[in-house]
Amino acid sequence: MLRLVRELLYFKMPKRKTDISQALDYLAKVIRKKATIFLVSDFIETDFKKPLSLLSKRHDVIAVSVRDLAEISLPNIGLIEFADAETGETILVDTSSSRFRNKYSSTSSQRFDHLKNMLRTINVDCISISTDKPYIQDLVRFFHMRHSRH
């Protein structure tokens, strides 16, 4: 299990647009017997509630949200050029602006809260993993919580 999670976390994706809905639709078609499915993503894409809900009715789906510390809050380090890994689009951002950093953190927090609420409404468990620390404790805590709940 840990080897699988490690390989997923360090996998280098080819540059193309993520389509969670398409992946979920594919899984729904090919997996016939009840299974435990780990959906590992940064969940920046948002239009996948319906296919995830349908999949979770037949299978045990666990969302693994992988977040980087820089996705949660930006440090004050001046001008930074960001590149979208999927589209190649770049923008220049002034991180010395506290207003911008606060808005960025607020937006990130709202997006994550929205994800957790959406997952809760369709009965999909969520493990939150941060790239700045070992993930073992997060996994152990999650499975202990899940075991005590069932």
C-alpha positions in Angstrom: 0.0 0.0 0.0 2.7 2.5 1.0 4.7 1.6 -2.2 1.7 2.4 -4.3 1.1 5.7 -2.6 4.8 6.6 -2.9 4.8 5.8 -6.6 1.7 7.9 -7.2 3.1 10.9 -5.3 6.3 10.8 -7.3 4.8 10.0 -10.7 5.7 12.6 -13.4 2.6 13.2 -15.5 3.0 14.0 -19.2 1.9 17.5 -20.0 -1.8 17.3 -20.9 -5.0 18.5 -19.3 -6.4 16.5 -16.3 -9.8 15.1 -16.8 -11.0 13.5 -13.5 -14.5 12.9 -14.9 -13.2 10.9 -17.8 -11.0 8.8 -15.5 -14.0 8.1 -13.2 -16.3 7.2 -16.1 -13.6 4.8 -17.4 -13.3 3.2 -13.9 -17.1 2.8 -13.7 -17.1 0.9 -17.0 -14.2 -1.4 -16.4 -14.4 -2.3 -12.7 -17.3 -4.8 -12.3 -16.8 -6.1 -8.7 -16.9 -3.9 -5.7 -13.5 -2.3 -5.1 -11.7 0.2 -3.0 -10.6 3.1 -5.3 -8.0 5.7 -4.3 -8.4 8.9 -6.3 -5.1 10.8 -6.0 -5.2 14.4 -7.2 -4.6 18.0 -6.3 -8.3 18.4 -7.1 -7.8 21.8 -8.8 -10.3 20.6 -11.5 -13.8 20.9 -10.1 -16.3 19.4 -12.5 -16.4 15.7 -11.4 -19.0 15.5 -8.6 -21.6 13.5 -10.7 -19.3 10.8 -12.0 -17.6 10.5 -8.5 -21.0 10.2 -6.8 -22.1 7.5 -9.3 -18.8 5.6 -8.8 -19.0 5.9 -5.0 -22.4 4.2 -5.0 -20.9 0.9 -6.3 -17.4 1.2 -4.9 -15.5 2.4 -1.8 -13.9 5.6 -3.1 -11.2 7.4 -1.1 -10.1 10.8 -2.3 -6.4 11.5 -1.6 -5.8 15.3 -1.8 -2.2 16.1 -2.4 -1.3 19.7 -1.5 2.0 21.6 -1.5 2.7 24.2 1.1 3.0 26.8 -1.6 -0.5 26.0 -2.7 -1.7 26.9 0.8 0.2 30.1 1.4 2.8 31.9 -0.6 6.0 33.3 1.0 7.0 36.9 0.6 9.8 36.5 -2.0 9.1 39.2 -4.5 8.3 38.5 -8.2 7.6 35.0 -9.2 6.6 33.6 -12.6 4.1 30.8 -12.4 3.6 28.3 -15.2 0.5 26.1 -15.5 1.8 22.6 -16.0 -1.2 21.6 -18.1 -1.6 24.6 -20.4 1.8 26.1 -20.3 0.3 29.5 -19.6 2.6 31.7 -17.4 1.8 34.7 -15.2 4.0 37.0 -13.2 3.0 37.6 -9.5 4.3 40.0 -6.9 4.4 38.0 -3.7 5.6 41.0 -1.7 1.9 42.2 -1.7 0.3 41.1 1.5 -3.1 41.7 0.0 -2.3 39.3 -2.8 -0.9 36.6 -0.4 -4.0 36.9 1.8 -6.3 36.6 -1.2 -4.3 33.6 -2.4 -4.5 31.8 0.9 -8.2 32.6 1.3 -9.0 31.3 -2.2 -6.9 28.1 -1.5 -8.6 27.5 1.8 -12.1 28.1 0.3 -11.3 25.7 -2.6 -10.2 23.0 -0.2 -13.2 23.5 2.1 -15.5 23.3 -1.0 -13.8 20.0 -2.0 -14.2 18.5 1.5 -17.9 19.6 1.7 -18.6 18.2 -1.8 -16.9 14.9 -0.9 -18.9 14.7 2.4 -22.2 15.2 0.6 -21.5 12.2 -1.7 -20.0 10.0 1.1 -16.4 9.9 -0.1 -13.7 9.9 2.5 -10.8 12.2 2.1 -7.1 11.9 3.1 -5.2 15.2 2.9 -1.5 14.8 2.2 1.0 17.6 2.2 4.2 17.4 0.2 6.2 19.1 2.9 6.0 16.3 5.4 6.0 12.5 5.5 2.6 11.1 4.6 2.7 7.9 6.7 1.2 9.5 9.8 -1.7 11.0 7.8 -2.4 7.6 6.3 -2.3 5.8 9.6 -4.5 8.4 11.3 -7.0 8.1 8.4 -7.2 4.3 8.5 -7.5 4.3 12.3 -10.4 6.8 12.1 -12.0 4.7 9.4 -11.6 1.5 11.3 -13.1 3.0 14.5 -16.1 4.4 12.5 -16.9 0.9 11.0 
